[in-house]
């Protein structure tokens, strides 16, 4: 039977990762053009940069939860071989799906955090076009949160299927 304490721990870590990713989406940076009449130029002003920290936190919590699951299951490829069964086939499919969702979630969270931390630093004269105060596109952290949620669900089912396949050998 699957270790309930391990499943609860992984669920809590995944829930924290999901919450941080949602919070990062809500608090992502916004920029606006500021006029400086005294020095005759425009420049970009950005609000708080807390979403980057939230995104990195979500990245790390999601990574920690998958490391725990993979260590507990010996990454499916180490340990005693399992006899062919429905649980083993299900575990293989869930293992691969879990890794795909995890990689997509991590890419979204890392890319969004890096892009959110980037702020343009240049200034332009009044006569030129105003500077582009580019920020991260809305929904990138949300996509990371969605895939973190899918990773959480699939990794839990993967571990349960793995334990069923492992226990059926005895």
C-alpha positions as CSV (number, residue, x, y, z in Angstrom):
1,X,0.0,0.0,0.0
2,X,1.2,3.5,-0.8
3,X,2.8,5.4,2.1
4,X,0.1,7.8,3.2
5,X,2.6,10.2,5.0
6,X,4.6,10.5,1.8
7,X,1.4,11.2,-0.3
8,X,0.3,13.8,2.2
9,X,3.7,15.5,2.2
10,X,3.9,15.6,-1.6
11,X,0.3,16.9,-1.8
12,X,1.2,19.7,0.7
13,X,4.3,20.7,-1.3
14,X,2.4,20.6,-4.6
15,X,-0.4,22.7,-3.0
16,X,2.2,25.3,-1.9
17,X,3.7,25.3,-5.4
18,X,0.3,25.8,-6.9
19,X,-0.6,28.6,-4.5
20,X,2.7,30.4,-5.1
21,X,2.3,30.2,-8.9
22,X,-1.2,31.7,-8.6
23,X,0.1,34.4,-6.3
24,X,2.8,35.2,-8.8
25,X,0.2,35.6,-11.6
26,X,-1.7,38.0,-9.4
27,X,1.3,40.0,-8.4
28,X,3.3,40.1,-11.7
29,X,5.1,43.3,-12.5
30,X,3.6,46.1,-14.4
31,X,5.4,49.1,-16.0
32,X,4.4,52.6,-17.0
33,X,6.2,55.4,-18.7
34,X,7.2,58.2,-16.4
35,X,7.9,61.7,-17.7
36,X,10.8,63.8,-16.3
37,X,10.2,67.4,-17.3
38,X,13.3,68.7,-15.6
39,X,15.7,66.5,-17.6
40,X,13.6,66.2,-20.8
41,X,13.2,62.4,-21.1
42,X,10.9,59.5,-20.6
43,X,11.7,56.3,-18.6
44,X,10.0,53.2,-17.3
45,X,8.9,52.7,-13.7
46,X,8.0,49.2,-12.5
47,X,6.0,48.3,-9.5
48,X,6.9,45.6,-7.0
49,X,8.9,42.5,-8.1
50,X,7.5,40.0,-5.6
51,X,6.1,37.7,-8.4
52,X,9.6,36.6,-9.3
53,X,10.2,35.3,-5.8
54,X,6.8,33.6,-5.8
55,X,7.6,32.0,-9.2
56,X,11.0,30.7,-8.0
57,X,9.4,29.4,-4.8
58,X,6.8,27.5,-6.8
59,X,9.5,26.2,-9.1
60,X,11.5,24.8,-6.1
61,X,8.5,23.4,-4.2
62,X,7.3,21.5,-7.3
63,X,10.8,20.2,-7.9
64,X,11.1,19.1,-4.3
65,X,7.8,17.2,-4.5
66,X,8.8,15.4,-7.6
67,X,12.2,14.5,-6.2
68,X,10.5,12.9,-3.2
69,X,8.1,10.9,-5.4
70,X,11.0,9.8,-7.7
71,X,13.2,8.9,-4.7
72,X,10.4,6.9,-3.1
73,X,9.7,5.0,-6.3
74,X,13.4,4.7,-7.3
75,X,12.5,6.6,-10.4
76,X,10.7,3.5,-11.7
77,X,13.8,2.1,-13.3
78,X,15.9,1.1,-10.3
79,X,15.1,-1.7,-8.0
80,X,13.5,-5.1,-8.6
81,X,11.8,-5.6,-11.9
82,X,8.0,-5.8,-11.8
83,X,6.0,-8.5,-13.5
84,X,3.8,-7.3,-16.4
85,X,0.4,-6.2,-15.1
86,X,-2.2,-3.5,-15.6
87,X,-0.8,-1.5,-12.7
88,X,2.7,-1.6,-14.1
89,X,1.4,-0.3,-17.5
90,X,-0.6,2.4,-15.8
91,X,2.5,3.4,-13.7
92,X,4.6,3.6,-16.9
93,X,2.1,5.9,-18.6
94,X,1.7,8.0,-15.5
95,X,5.5,8.2,-15.0
96,X,6.0,9.6,-18.5
97,X,3.0,12.0,-18.3
98,X,4.2,13.2,-14.9
99,X,7.6,14.1,-16.3
100,X,6.1,15.9,-19.4
101,X,3.7,18.0,-17.2
102,X,6.6,18.7,-14.7
103,X,8.9,19.9,-17.4
104,X,6.3,22.2,-18.9
105,X,5.4,23.6,-15.5
106,X,9.0,24.2,-14.6
107,X,9.7,25.9,-18.0
108,X,6.7,28.2,-17.5
109,X,7.6,29.1,-13.9
110,X,11.3,29.6,-14.6
111,X,10.8,31.6,-17.8
112,X,8.0,33.7,-16.2
113,X,10.2,34.5,-13.2
114,X,13.2,35.5,-15.3
115,X,11.0,37.6,-17.6
116,X,9.2,39.2,-14.7
117,X,12.6,40.2,-13.1
118,X,13.7,41.9,-16.4
119,X,13.1,45.6,-16.5
120,X,14.1,48.0,-19.3
121,X,16.6,50.6,-18.2
122,X,16.9,53.0,-21.1
123,X,15.5,56.5,-21.4
124,X,14.3,58.4,-24.5
125,X,13.9,62.1,-25.3
126,X,10.4,63.6,-25.4
127,X,10.5,63.9,-29.1
128,X,11.1,60.2,-29.7
129,X,8.6,57.4,-29.1
130,X,8.1,56.5,-25.5
131,X,10.2,53.6,-24.2
132,X,8.6,50.1,-24.2
133,X,7.9,49.1,-20.7
134,X,7.6,45.4,-21.5
135,X,6.4,43.1,-18.8
136,X,5.6,39.4,-18.8
137,X,2.5,38.4,-20.7
138,X,-0.6,37.7,-18.6
139,X,-1.1,34.0,-18.1
140,X,2.4,32.6,-18.1
141,X,2.5,32.1,-14.3
142,X,-1.1,30.7,-14.6
143,X,0.0,28.2,-17.2
144,X,2.8,27.1,-14.8
145,X,0.2,26.8,-12.0
146,X,-2.1,24.7,-14.2
147,X,0.7,22.3,-15.1
148,X,1.9,22.2,-11.5
149,X,-1.6,21.2,-10.6
150,X,-1.6,18.5,-13.3
151,X,1.8,17.3,-12.2
152,X,0.5,17.0,-8.6
153,X,-2.4,14.9,-9.6
154,X,-0.5,12.6,-12.0
155,X,2.5,12.2,-9.6
156,X,0.1,11.0,-6.8
157,X,-1.6,8.5,-9.1
158,X,1.8,7.4,-10.5
159,X,3.0,6.6,-7.0
160,X,-0.2,4.7,-6.1
161,X,0.0,2.7,-9.3
162,X,3.7,2.0,-8.7
163,X,3.0,0.7,-5.2
164,X,0.2,-1.5,-6.5
165,X,2.5,-2.9,-9.2
166,X,5.3,-3.4,-6.7
167,X,3.1,-5.1,-4.1
168,X,1.5,-7.4,-6.7
169,X,4.9,-9.1,-7.2
170,X,4.9,-10.7,-3.8
